[in-house]
Amino acid sequence: MNLAEEDSGRLEFLGDAVLGLIVTSYIFYCLNADSRKSLRPGQLSDLRSSIVKHRPAVLHAVAALALLLVEFHEI
């Protein structure tokens, strides 16, 4: 494995971790409190996994949200 492949793998690992953090934060802070309280920790993990496995769609959603936040702060 060359250096570029190693760097790519490390960046993918980091990106997956950041994506997981964003999705976890969304579930924890944005999900209806009653809905969140009714789910056990394992169910919350399953929910996060089911969202993250659709990586391309999630990345588009995160990018769109970031763009909205940037535009909102420019107002």
Backbone as ProteinMPNN parsed JSONL, in Angstrom:
{"seq_chain_A": "MNLAEEDSGRLEFLGDAVLGLIVTSYIFYCLNADSRKSLRPGQLSDLRSSIVKHRPAVLHAVAALALLLVEFHEI", "coords_chain_A": {"N_chain_A": [[0.849, -1.172, 0.0], [0.618, 2.181, -0.908], [1.646, 5.535, 0.096], [-0.34, 7.432, -0.528], [-2.66, 5.845, -0.654], [-2.766, 5.001, 2.007], [-3.158, 7.464, 3.305], [-5.62, 8.142, 2.2], [-7.225, 6.107, 3.256], [-7.052, 6.735, 5.969], [-8.252, 9.269, 6.0], [-10.819, 8.536, 5.198], [-11.573, 6.979, 7.396], [-11.563, 8.966, 9.4], [-13.522, 10.673, 8.34], [-15.772, 8.98, 8.455], [-16.014, 8.779, 11.227], [-16.584, 11.443, 11.935], [-18.974, 11.806, 10.542], [-20.542, 9.918, 11.899], [-20.606, 11.172, 14.412], [-22.02, 13.53, 13.827], [-24.521, 12.489, 13.044], [-25.211, 11.145, 15.409], [-25.395, 13.326, 17.165], [-27.535, 14.666, 15.975], [-29.62, 12.786, 16.375], [-29.662, 12.737, 19.178], [-30.123, 15.442, 19.964], [-32.123, 16.503, 18.271], [-34.175, 14.728, 17.833], [-37.492, 14.074, 18.822], [-38.08, 14.448, 22.261], [-39.712, 12.657, 23.714], [-39.839, 10.51, 21.94], [-37.148, 9.8, 21.835], [-36.674, 9.055, 24.488], [-38.166, 6.762, 24.643], [-36.712, 4.885, 23.342], [-34.318, 2.322, 23.694], [-30.754, 2.181, 24.513], [-29.49, 0.387, 22.673], [-31.313, 0.404, 20.578], [-31.131, 3.055, 19.799], [-28.525, 3.022, 18.806], [-28.888, 1.251, 16.667], [-30.597, 2.816, 15.11], [-28.884, 4.961, 14.472], [-26.942, 3.541, 12.999], [-28.496, 2.649, 10.836], [-29.039, 5.028, 9.577], [-26.464, 6.048, 8.954], [-25.498, 4.102, 7.225], [-26.469, 4.727, 4.771], [-24.63, 6.363, 3.391], [-23.882, 8.181, 1.122], [-26.271, 9.699, 0.758], [-26.579, 10.79, 3.303], [-24.255, 12.339, 3.485], [-24.804, 14.264, 1.526], [-27.016, 15.49, 2.706], [-25.852, 16.541, 5.042], [-24.031, 18.33, 3.885], [-25.826, 20.088, 2.638], [-27.141, 21.106, 4.891], [-24.981, 22.376, 6.156], [-24.465, 24.372, 4.264], [-26.856, 25.839, 4.447], [-26.597, 26.769, 7.089], [-24.344, 28.409, 6.854], [-25.316, 30.335, 5.044], [-27.409, 31.366, 6.588], [-26.059, 32.598, 8.691], [-24.915, 34.68, 7.37], [-26.825, 36.543, 7.075]], "CA_chain_A": [[0.0, 0.0, 0.0], [1.445, 3.387, -0.969], [1.323, 6.6, 1.043], [-1.618, 8.04, -0.909], [-3.721, 4.931, -0.236], [-2.829, 5.058, 3.466], [-3.782, 8.737, 3.659], [-7.023, 8.045, 1.819], [-7.876, 5.262, 4.252], [-7.138, 7.49, 7.23], [-9.267, 10.301, 5.822], [-12.12, 7.874, 5.202], [-11.828, 6.625, 8.791], [-11.904, 10.205, 10.087], [-14.813, 11.111, 7.815], [-16.809, 8.119, 9.02], [-16.174, 9.147, 12.639], [-17.259, 12.741, 11.976], [-20.346, 11.557, 10.114], [-21.207, 9.269, 13.026], [-20.818, 12.185, 15.443], [-23.094, 14.416, 13.375], [-25.784, 11.747, 13.111], [-25.493, 10.925, 16.825], [-25.846, 14.608, 17.712], [-28.883, 14.906, 15.46], [-30.548, 11.901, 17.08], [-29.73, 13.108, 20.588], [-30.643, 16.784, 20.194], [-33.224, 16.902, 17.402], [-35.283, 13.781, 17.899], [-38.477, 14.385, 19.853], [-37.63, 13.917, 23.554], [-40.511, 11.476, 24.061], [-39.402, 9.413, 21.067], [-35.806, 9.407, 22.244], [-36.753, 8.378, 25.787], [-38.797, 5.453, 24.481], [-35.754, 3.98, 22.702], [-33.193, 1.853, 24.504], [-29.47, 2.508, 23.875], [-29.257, -0.462, 21.503], [-32.175, 0.875, 19.498], [-30.533, 4.303, 19.309], [-27.372, 2.618, 17.985], [-29.427, 0.706, 15.418], [-31.094, 3.95, 14.335], [-27.706, 5.649, 13.938], [-26.343, 2.683, 11.965], [-29.349, 2.615, 9.645], [-28.882, 6.312, 8.889], [-25.096, 6.183, 8.452], [-25.21, 3.157, 6.135], [-26.84, 5.401, 3.522], [-23.593, 7.397, 3.463], [-23.96, 9.274, 0.138], [-27.425, 10.555, 1.045], [-26.291, 11.519, 4.54], [-23.254, 13.362, 3.177], [-25.497, 15.346, 0.821], [-27.836, 16.19, 3.692], [-24.943, 17.31, 5.903], [-23.519, 19.444, 3.081], [-26.925, 21.04, 2.475], [-27.329, 21.755, 6.187], [-23.848, 23.285, 6.351], [-24.69, 25.518, 3.383], [-27.92, 26.641, 5.058], [-26.056, 27.438, 8.273], [-23.47, 29.489, 6.388], [-26.177, 31.379, 4.485], [-28.17, 31.954, 7.689], [-25.176, 33.463, 9.465], [-24.559, 35.849, 6.564], [-27.959, 37.488, 7.113]], "C_chain_A": [[0.897, 1.239, 0.0], [0.914, 4.461, -0.016], [-0.033, 7.238, 0.744], [-2.789, 7.159, -0.482], [-3.885, 4.942, 1.278], [-3.522, 6.341, 3.92], [-5.268, 8.722, 3.344], [-7.806, 7.218, 2.835], [-8.049, 5.972, 5.582], [-8.194, 8.582, 7.136], [-10.669, 9.703, 5.814], [-12.518, 7.494, 6.625], [-12.273, 7.859, 9.577], [-13.271, 10.715, 9.64], [-15.958, 10.288, 8.363], [-17.078, 8.475, 10.479], [-16.925, 10.47, 12.772], [-18.719, 12.585, 11.576], [-21.143, 10.894, 11.232], [-21.517, 10.25, 14.138], [-21.968, 13.114, 15.074], [-24.442, 13.723, 13.49], [-26.178, 11.495, 14.561], [-26.014, 12.203, 17.469], [-27.256, 14.929, 17.248], [-29.903, 14.067, 16.22], [-30.742, 12.383, 18.514], [-30.423, 14.446, 20.805], [-31.897, 17.127, 19.402], [-34.414, 15.956, 17.427], [-36.206, 14.2, 19.029], [-38.078, 13.707, 21.156], [-38.407, 12.67, 23.95], [-40.1, 10.275, 23.22], [-38.052, 8.884, 21.506], [-35.84, 8.62, 23.549], [-37.353, 6.988, 25.665], [-37.853, 4.431, 23.843], [-34.64, 3.608, 23.671], [-31.883, 2.189, 23.782], [-29.173, 1.666, 22.632], [-30.092, -0.033, 20.31], [-31.656, 2.196, 18.919], [-29.329, 4.007, 18.416], [-27.827, 2.064, 16.648], [-29.936, 1.82, 14.509], [-29.934, 4.699, 13.687], [-27.083, 4.842, 12.797], [-27.171, 2.684, 10.688], [-29.274, 3.923, 8.868], [-27.513, 6.393, 8.218], [-24.818, 5.245, 7.285], [-25.608, 3.716, 4.771], [-25.926, 6.62, 3.353], [-23.722, 8.496, 2.407], [-25.12, 10.231, 0.411], [-27.183, 11.396, 2.291], [-25.275, 12.624, 4.276], [-23.88, 14.536, 2.435], [-26.33, 16.167, 1.8], [-26.976, 17.06, 4.602], [-24.397, 18.516, 5.14], [-24.597, 20.51, 2.892], [-27.179, 21.8, 3.772], [-26.208, 22.755, 6.454], [-24.016, 24.539, 5.497], [-25.771, 26.429, 3.951], [-27.41, 27.408, 6.273], [-25.158, 28.605, 7.883], [-24.31, 30.641, 5.849], [-26.939, 32.097, 5.591], [-27.313, 32.939, 8.473], [-24.734, 34.699, 8.686], [-25.641, 36.91, 6.61], [-27.743, 38.518, 8.197]], "O_chain_A": [[1.823, 1.34, 0.805], [-0.141, 4.298, 0.596], [-0.788, 7.55, 1.664], [-3.801, 7.668, -0.001], [-5.007, 4.897, 1.783], [-4.371, 6.312, 4.811], [-6.081, 9.226, 4.119], [-8.914, 7.585, 3.225], [-9.077, 5.826, 6.244], [-8.949, 8.799, 8.083], [-11.601, 10.294, 6.36], [-13.672, 7.667, 7.015], [-13.245, 7.803, 10.331], [-14.081, 11.138, 10.465], [-17.007, 10.835, 8.704], [-18.227, 8.474, 10.921], [-17.802, 10.604, 13.625], [-19.602, 13.168, 12.203], [-22.288, 11.266, 11.486], [-22.582, 10.172, 14.75], [-22.798, 13.445, 15.922], [-25.404, 14.313, 13.982], [-27.352, 11.617, 14.911], [-26.974, 12.162, 18.238], [-28.079, 15.407, 18.029], [-30.932, 14.581, 16.659], [-31.869, 12.429, 19.006], [-31.226, 14.581, 21.728], [-32.67, 17.98, 19.837], [-35.53, 16.342, 17.08], [-35.742, 14.635, 20.082], [-37.77, 12.515, 21.161], [-37.822, 11.72, 24.47], [-40.021, 9.155, 23.725], [-37.831, 7.674, 21.546], [-35.12, 7.633, 23.701], [-37.079, 6.122, 26.496], [-38.165, 3.241, 23.807], [-34.094, 4.459, 24.374], [-31.891, 2.452, 22.579], [-28.657, 2.188, 21.643], [-29.637, -0.097, 19.168], [-31.729, 2.429, 17.712], [-29.134, 4.663, 17.392], [-27.232, 2.362, 15.612], [-29.738, 1.782, 13.295], [-29.986, 5.032, 12.503], [-26.737, 5.397, 11.754], [-26.621, 2.717, 9.587], [-29.427, 3.934, 7.647], [-27.413, 6.764, 7.048], [-23.984, 5.558, 6.434], [-25.141, 3.236, 3.738], [-26.391, 7.749, 3.195], [-23.675, 9.67, 2.773], [-24.957, 11.447, 0.304], [-27.54, 12.574, 2.331], [-25.421, 13.732, 4.792], [-23.522, 15.687, 2.689], [-26.346, 17.396, 1.729], [-27.341, 18.198, 4.898], [-24.311, 19.61, 5.697], [-24.31, 21.705, 2.977], [-27.407, 23.01, 3.747], [-26.464, 23.861, 6.929], [-23.739, 25.646, 5.958], [-25.624, 27.651, 3.94], [-27.758, 28.574, 6.461], [-25.205, 29.666, 8.507], [-24.043, 31.801, 6.164], [-27.1, 33.317, 5.536], [-27.793, 34.0, 8.873], [-24.234, 35.658, 9.274], [-25.404, 38.056, 6.227], [-28.583, 39.398, 8.388]]}, "name": "protein", "num_of_chains": 1, "seq": "MNLAEEDSGRLEFLGDAVLGLIVTSYIFYCLNADSRKSLRPGQLSDLRSSIVKHRPAVLHAVAALALLLVEFHEI"}
